[in-house]
Amino acid sequence: MARYLIGAKGRLGHAIEAEFGNDQIISLDRAIYQAWSRPGAAEAVSRFFDGCKDDSTTIFVASGLLDPRLPSEDLSAVNYLLPRNVVEGATKTGAKVITFGTIMEGLLASRNPYIQSKAALAEYVAGAASRNEPVVHVQIHTLYGVGHPSPFMFLGQMLTSIREKRPFEMTSGRQLREYHHLADEARALRKINAGAALGVVNLSHGKPVSLRAIAENVFDAFGMRDLLRVGALPEPAEENYDKVLPPTELARHVAFRDSIPAIVDYMRNCHTPDEVKA
C-alpha cells in the first residue's frame, strides 16, 4: 500500500505525515507539484503516478491557502485547480485521492473567496464520486495543536493580544465552532482512508463550543480577563449560532480531546518560545 502526501509543510500535512509515518508515506517536494494548478496539468499528474496503478494507493492533497484576504486567483489556483487536476489525473491510475475543504461550505450561504474555492472543489469531487471515481473531499472544522496559530485566525488574534497585553475586541461570541486537535484529526483521517465512503464527507465530533467560551477560558488562564472586550464588535448577520453537526460515523472510534482545556494548554505552549508539537 502506497501513500503520497502533497502539502507536507503545512499543519495538516505535518499531522498526516506524523500519523502515517510508520506506514511509508511519501511526501512530495513542492517543486514536483507546484505547476499542477496550471491548465492541462492533469496529464502531468497521470504520468507522475503512472507507476501506481494500484487501488491501494492513496494521495492526500493537504496543500492549501487559508487566508480569505488573499487574491481570489491565488486561492482558486491552490485550493481548487491543483487538487482538481490531481483528482482528474491520479484517479485514472486507480489511485484514491483525498482532498480537504471547510465545514463552512455547507453552513453559510454567503461565502468569502476562501470558502468559494473550497466549495468549488467539493462540487467537482461530488461529481467525480458520482461516476465512481475513487475520491473523497473531507470538510474539516477548525484545527489547532501543531505549530502556532495563523495571526488572522481567532486563536492567533488572541495570542497576539496576550503577548502584547492589549485589549482583545470581539463580537458577542455566540458563534459555534468545533475545534479539532490535529493529532486527533489525523487519526480520524486514517479511518476515513480505510473506509469505503466516496464523495463529500464532513468530519465532525459533534461537540462545538462558543467563541466566547474559548476566549473567556483562554484569557482567564493567563490572568488577563480584563483585556477581553466581549461585544465590542458587531455580530455577523450570517453565522453558525445554533447548528450542531452529528459525529461522523467513520470516525466514531476516535477520541477527540475536550476542546476548551486542550485549547488552553495549546495556547499556553504557544506563549513559550518553543515550537508546539502534537
N, C-alpha and C positions, 0 to 999 in steps of 0.2 A: 504494500500500500504506500503510495507516494503522496506527499502533501507539499504544496507550494504556497508561499506567502508573499503577497505584494503589499508593501507598506509596513515593513518590519520596524521602521524607526519611529513610528507613531505610538501613542499609548496603547491603543487597541492591538496593533501589530505586536508590540512588545509582550503584551499579556498572552496573545495566541502563541507566540514563539516559546514563551516560558511553559505554557500548558502542554504543548506538543513537542517540546524539546527532546524528550527521550524517545520520540517516535519518528525521528528522522524527517523533520520538516525542513524544507529548503527555502531560505529567504532570498528572494531575487534582489539583486542590486538595482538601484533606481535607474542606472544607465541602461538596463535591459528594457524597462517598460516605460520610460519617460515619453517615448514617441507613440505609445499605444492609444493616445487620445486623438490622434490625427485621423482624418477620413481614410478609409481603406485599410486601417491598421489590423482589422480582424484577420486578414490573410497572414500578416506577420505573426500574430498570436498563434494561428494554426500551425505555422511552420515551426515555431519555437516548441510547442507542445506535441509535435507530431510523433515523437517517440513515446508518448504517454497514452497510447491508445488502450486504455485500461479503465474500466468503470469503477475501479477502486481509487483512482486519483482524485484528489480534491485541491482546488485552488481557492484560497482565501484572498479576497480583494479588500484589504483593510486600509488602503491609502485613501486620503480624503482631506478636504478643506472644511473647517467648521465655522469660520467667522462670516456671518451674513453680510458684513460690510465690504467684503472683497468684491472685485468686479464680477458681475454675473457670468461673463465669458470664462473667467478662470474657474469659478465654481462648477459651471456646466462641463468644462473640459475634464476636470479631475473627478468630480462626483458622478457624472453621468456618462460622458463619452468613453472614458477609459474603461470603466467596468463593463459598459455595453459591448465594447469591442472584445474584451476578454471573454465575455459570455458567448458572443457570436463565434469567435474563433476557437476557443478551447472546447466548447461542447461538441464541436464537430469531431474531436478526437475521442469523445466518450468521457472526458473528464467532467467532474461535478464542480460547479462554481458557486461560491458563497459570497454574496455582496452584502453591503451594510447601508442602512438608511436610518431614519429617525422616527420615533413613535409619533411625532407631531404631524407626519404625513396624513394621518387619519383623524387627528384631533382638532386641527384648525382649518377653517375654510380659507382664511386669509393667510397666504404663505409668503415668507420672505425669500430672497433668491436662494439661500441655502436649502430651505425646505423644498422649494420648487425643483432644484436639481435632484434631490433625493426622491421626490415623488415621481419625477420622470423616469428614473431608474426602476422604481417599483412597478410602474405601469409596463415598462418593457419586460421586466422579469416575469410578471404575471402572464404576459402574452407568450413568452418563451416556454414557461412551465405548462401552459395550456396545450402546447404542442409536444408535451412530454420531454422537453429538453431538461437535462439534469442541472437545475439552477435553483438557488434559494436566496431570497432577499430578506435579511433579518432586520426588522425595525427595532432599534435599541433605544433605551432610555438614557438618562444622564449617567455618565461613567466617572469614577474617581478612584484614587488609590495607588496610582503609579505616576511618578514624576510630580510636577507641580501644576496646579490648575491654570488654564489659559487666563490671561488678565481680563478678557472680555466676558468670561463666564461668571456665574453667580458666586461660586466659591473663590474664584480668582479676585473678584472685586472686593469680597470680604477680607481676603488675605492682605490685599494692598492697604485697606483701611486699618487693619490691625497693626501691620508693620509700621505704618506712618502715623498711627494713633490719631486718626482724623475721623470725623463723623461719617457714618455709613447711611446714606439715604436710600430708602426702598419704598415699594408700594405697600399695600395692606398685607401682602404676603399670603393671601388666601390661595394662591396658585398651588396646585398639587403636582408633585414630581416624584417619580420613582428614581432613586439613586442606587446604582449597582456598582459594587466594588469590581474592579477589572479582573481580579483573580477568579471571583465567582462567575463573572460573565464568560470568561474563557472556559470554565468547566461546563457551563450551560451550552456553549457553542460545540463542545465535544459531543454532547448528547444530540444536538441538532444535526451535526455532521453524520453521526451514526444512524440517525433516523431516516425514514423514507419520505418525509414531507418535502414537497417542492412548492415553488411559488413564494408568496409573501407570508412571512411568519413574524408575529410580534413577540419579543422576548420580555415577558413581564413576570415579576414576582408577586404582584397584587397588593403591595403594601406601600402606597405613596405617602409622602409626608408634605406638609405645607412649607413653603419657603420661609414663612415667619418662624415656624418651629425650629427649622435649621438655623436661622440667623440668631434667634434667642439663645439656643444651646451653645452655639459657637462663641458668641460674644461673652456669655456667662463663663464659659470655660477659660477664657483669657482675662476674666475680671474686668471687662470693658463694656458692660451692658449700657453704660451711659453714652457710648458712641453710637448706639443703634437708634435710627430715626425711622420707625415704622410709620407708614402713611405719609411720608414726606413727598413721595412721587405719586402721580395719578395712576389709578388702577387701569390696566389694559381693558378695552371693551371686549375683546375676544381672547379668552384664555381657558385653560382647563381648571375650573374651580370645583368640579364635582365628579368627574368621570374617573372611575376606578376600574382598571382592566383586570380580568381574572388571570390567575397564574397560568403561564404557558405549560401545557400538558407535557411537552417534550422535555422540559427542564424541571419537572416536579420533584425529582430526587436531589436537586442541587440546593444546598443550604445557604441561601443568601444571608449576608450579615445584616444585623439590625442597623438600619440606615443611620439614625442620628448619632448613637455612640461611636459608630465606625467613622462617620464623617468628622466628628470632633477629634478623634485620635489622628486621623489623616491630617487635619488642619494643624494640629499641634506639631506633627512631624514636619509639615511644610514650613513651619515657622523657624525651624532649625536650618543651618547651612547645608546639611547633608541631603543628598537626593533621596526621594521617597521610593521605596521598592515594595512590590506586592508581598 
